[in-house]
């Protein structure tokens, strides 16, 4: 028996051309990639006798792992802490809930703290071990509109500063995948153009931009909207603002927090119909919609007593919502597994499409590794049992400790 290959079986559970097919993916453990794709449960000649382990079966669901573009922390730790321990704990924790890749999100902080977090994050890029891959950094600030700060610390917000931006880019050495800024701020558009030249996806958020100003941001190169409808000008029939641009401009992908707290179910349905649902199911671009599920999760998720915070700001968790003492929403305690469930249960999106919004859409935006049902694909996958419970998570073909298994121990 070879010890270098594993077989993962299940019905393909994402809305692409193979949706619903019973497949067996033979994974080479050394490379962490799919070596063979077999129909059904595979023949004993290649998927059984020659594989050390088998996972899943006829009633299982197999899908790409989730890619979280916007996540701050977990278990009492925040990426802005800028420590090895913070990065390790957060990545391991989110892997338990199906996240196989993430953008470590750093809220507006002092330049010194931001540079420290960037340095640690840069060293983690691309490493595969226990926990979600860090595929990039997401700088949520500091060039944000003060009146739309939300839970961002106002003392760390800055006017667009080309010199500071160059310092951040140099420190990251190509490690910044995303940056959120307010496009209406004086001097913001040249920064957008510089970021695009550096290969960074620019997101509009924490912004009072009018529709016209948002369109100027798109013309400069913005391609994403940060947590749709939150910390931005609301939709008005005479001034649709950034929210209107997110709904109507096909250039933009919209992040959304599908926890039932940040966006009401009817508005989530509008987002799904305009950004996620494709007009021609089965078309060549199926699985690549314009709605990306995120968690915006903070240290509050499974935090020890007194450990619920965003950056250095203490937060309160009540009825699943994470808030500042004044009631302002401050990120979430959401997991990607629950975000998928939220979209599938609060809108007309199928479970397969919801999984696509948590995997294919964000991965395509930042060109991240993604589990797929084709030879050579990175084996970043989630496996659900026949009852829809998360059974196991694979990153580079290596099983992670899923939450359900940990509860049994």
N, C-alpha and C positions, 0 to 999 in steps of 0.2 A: 504494500500500500504506500502510495506517495503521501508525504506530509505537507506538500507544497500547494495543494489545491483544495478549495472548498466549493460545495455546491449550494446555491441559494435558490429556492423554488417558491413560486407564487404567481398569482394572476397580476399582470402589470397594471398598477393602480394610478396612472397619471394619464392625462388626456392627450396622448400623442397617437401615432399611427398603430401602435401595438397595444393600445388600451384594452384590457380585459383578457388578453392572451395568457394562457398558462405557460410559463417559461421557467427554465432552469439556467441560471447564470453560473458558469464555472469560473471561479476567481483564483488567479495566481497570487498567492500570499506574498511572494517576494516583491512583485511589482505593484501590488495593490490594485490591479486592473482586471477587467473581465477578459478571460481568455477564450471562452466559448459561449455561445448562446444556443440553447437546445430547446426544442418544442416539448411541451408537456413536462413531465418529471425527469426526462432524460433517460437514456438507456443505461443499463448497468455497466456497459463496457467503458463508458467515459464519465458518467456523472455519479456513479456509485462506487465501483471497485477502486477507481483511481483517485477518489477524493477522501481526504481524511475525515471531514465532517460534512453533514448535510443540515441545512436549516430551512424551515418552512415546509410547505406541502401544498396539496391541491386546493385547500380552502384558504390558504394564506394570501396576503396582499403584499406585493413587493413594489417599491417606488423609489425614486431618487430621494436622497437625503435633503433636508431643508437648509436653505441658505438665508441667514438673517442679516439683512443690510444695516440694521439699526438696533443695537443692543448695548446697554451700558454696564450691566452687572448681574450678580446673583449671589445668594448665600452670604450676604453681608459684605461683598467685595464689589468694587467699581473699577473699570478699566482706567479711569482717571487717577486711581491710586498710584499708578506707575510702578507696580511691583511685579516680580515674577510670580509670586503667590497669587496675586489677584488674577492675572491672566490665566494661570493654570486652573484655579478653582472655578472661575466663570466658564471656561471652555469645557471642563469636565461636566459641570452641572448642566449646561444646556444640551450637551450630547445625550444625556439621559432622556431627553424629550424630543429627539429626532433631528436636532440641529447638527449637521455635519460640517458646515462651513459658516463663518460669520465675519462681519466687519466690526472690529473692536471700536466702539463709539466713545469718543472723548468729548464731554461737554465743555462749554467755555470755562477755561481755567486761566490761571496766571501763565504768562509765557514760559516761565521756568517749569511749572508743573506739566504743561502741555508737552514741552520738549522732553521731559523725563518720561512721560507715558509713550511718546513717539519712539524714543530710543528702545524701551523695553519691547514695545509692539513690533518694531522693525526686526528684532532678533527672533521673534516668534513666527514671523511670516513663513508660510509654507511647511512648517514642521508638522509631521504626522506622528501622533502618539496616542495617548489616552486623552480624549476630548476633541471638541470641534476644531477644525483647522482655522487659523486666523489667515484669511485670504486678503486682508487689507485693513486699513484704518479708515474710520469715518470721523472727520472733525466736524462736530456740530457746533460751529462757532469758530472764532469769536465775533465774526462780522455779521451780527444779527441786529434786528430792529429792537431798541430798548422797550418800546411799548408792546411788543409781542414776545417778550422774554419768556413768558410762561414760567417754568421752573428753572430756567437758566439763571445763574447768579449774575445780577445786573452789573456788579462791580467788575466783572471780567469781560463785558462786551466792549468791542472796539469798533471804531470807524474803519472802513477798508484801508489797509496799510500795505502797500506793495513790498516794503522792506521786511515787515513781519512775515508776510506770505513767503517770501524767498527763503527766510530763515527756516520756516516750517518745512518747506519742500526739500531744502538741502538736508535737514535732519532726518527726514523720512527716507530719502534716497530711493524714491519710487514706490514707497510703501503706502501712500495715501490713495485709497480707491475712491473715496467719496468726500465731498465737503459741502456742508449746508451753509448758505449765506442768504441775506436779504438783497435781492437784485436792485431794489429802489434806492439803496443807500448811495450817496455821492461817491463815485470812484469804484463802485462794485463791478461794473461791466468789464473794465479792463482786467480785473482780477479773474473774472469768469474766463475770459479769453486766455489768460496765462495758465490757469488751471487746466483747461482743455488741452492746451499745447503740451502740458506735462502729463497727459494721460489720465487726469482725474475726472470722474463723473461729478458734475456740479448739480446740487439740488437746491431748490428754492424753498425756504422755510423760515419760521420765526420772522414773518414778513408782513408788512402792511401794503404790499405792492398792489397797485391797480391792475386791471386786465392789461392795459397798454404797457405798464412797466414789466409785468410778467412776460409779455410777448417779446419785449426788448431783451429780457433775460434768455429766452429761447433763442432769439437771433444771435446772441453772443455765445451760445453753446450749452445752456442748461438743459438737462435731460431727465430730471427727477423732481418730484415734489415731496417734501418731508412731512410725514404723518398728516395726510390729507384732512383738511377742515380744522385742524388744531394749530393754534399759534399762527393764524393767518387771517386776513380780511375775509369775512363771511360772504357767501354768495348773495348778491342783491340784484334785482331785475334791471336796475339801471347802472350798476357798477359791479360786474361779476367778480372782479378781483382775481387773485391767484387761484382761488377755488374754481372759478369759472374757466380759467386757462387749463387747469388740471383736467377738468371734465371734457373740454372741447378740443384741445390740441393733441394730436396724435404723436407729436414728438416726445411728449412727457409720459413717463411711468409715474404712477402714483403709489407712494407708500400708504399703507393703511393699518391701523391697529384694530383688529376685529375682536375686541374684548367686550363689546356691549356697553362700554363706558365712554370711550372716546368718540364714537360715531354711532348714532342711533340706527337701528336695523333698517328702516326705510331709506335712509341716506346711504347706508352700505349697499343696499340693493341698487340704488342709482349708480353708485360707483362701479359696481359689478357689471351692470348692463352697458355702461359707457366705456369702461376701461378694461374689463376682464373678459367679458363675453365676446366671442368672435362671431361675426355675421355669417360665416360659412364654416360650420363645424366640419372637420375633416380636411380643411385646406392645408396647404403645405406648411404654413407657419403655425399650425395648431400647437398649443402648449407655450406660445410666446405672446401672451397678452400684455397688457399695460398696467396691470394691478399687481403690486408686490406686497405680500403679507410681511409684516415686521412685528417684533415684540415691543420695542422701546423699553425692554425690561431693565429694571434697576436692581440694586443690591437687595431690595425688599423681597425678592423671590426667595422663599425658604430661609430668610435671614434669622439669625439667632436673636434673642431678646435684645432690643436696643440697637440692632444693626440695620434697621430699615433706613436707607438714605439714598440720595442722589448726589454724587460728588461728596461734598462735606456738609450738605444740608439734610437734616433729619426729616423724614417723611412719616406719614401715618397710613396704615392699610386698614380700610374699612369696606366690608362687602365686596372685596376683590379690587377696589380702586385704591391707587396710591396717590396721596395728596399732600401738599404742603399744609402747614397749620391753618392757613387762610382759606383752604378749600381748593386751591388751584391743583389741577391734575399734574402729577409729577412722574411721567413715565408710567410704567405698569409693573405687574408681577406676572406677566403673561409668558407662556412658552409657545414655541412654534406649533407644537402638537395641538394646543388649545386654540391657537389662531386659525389653523386649518378647520377645526371643528366649528369655530365661530362663523367663518365665512360660509361653510356648507350648511349650517343650521339656520342662519339668519337671512340667507339670500337664496336665490334660485340656482346658485352654483352647485354643480355636482361635487361629490367628494373627490373625484378624479381631477376636476378643474381646480378645486381648492388646493389640492396638493401641487398642481402645476404653478399656482400663484405663490406658493411657498418654496418652490425649487427652480423650475425652468426660467420663470420671468426674472427673478433677482440674479440668477447665475448668468443669464444672457447679458444683463445690463453691465456687469463688471467683469465678464469673461472669467468666471470662477470655475473650478473643477466641479463636475456634476455627475452623479451616478446616472448611468444609462444602460439600456438593453441592447448594446452593440459591442462588438469586439473592440478592445482597446479603451473602453470607457473606464473612468475612475470608479472604483467600487465603493462609492459613498452612497449607501442605501438604507432605507428603513423597511422593516418587516413587521406587518401586522398579522395577528392571528385571525381566525375565522369569525370572531366576534367583534373585530375592529379595534382590539386593544393593541397598543404598541408592544411588540414582542422582543425586538432586538434592533440595534442600530449598528451599522457597519461603516467605518471610516478607513479608506484604503484597504478594504476587505477585512479589517480587524474588528471583531465584535466589541462594542462598548457596553457598559452596564446600563441597560434600560431601567427606567423607574419601576416598572412592573416587576422585574426580576429582583431588584434591590429590596422591594417590600416583602418578598418571600424569604429573605435571608435573616 
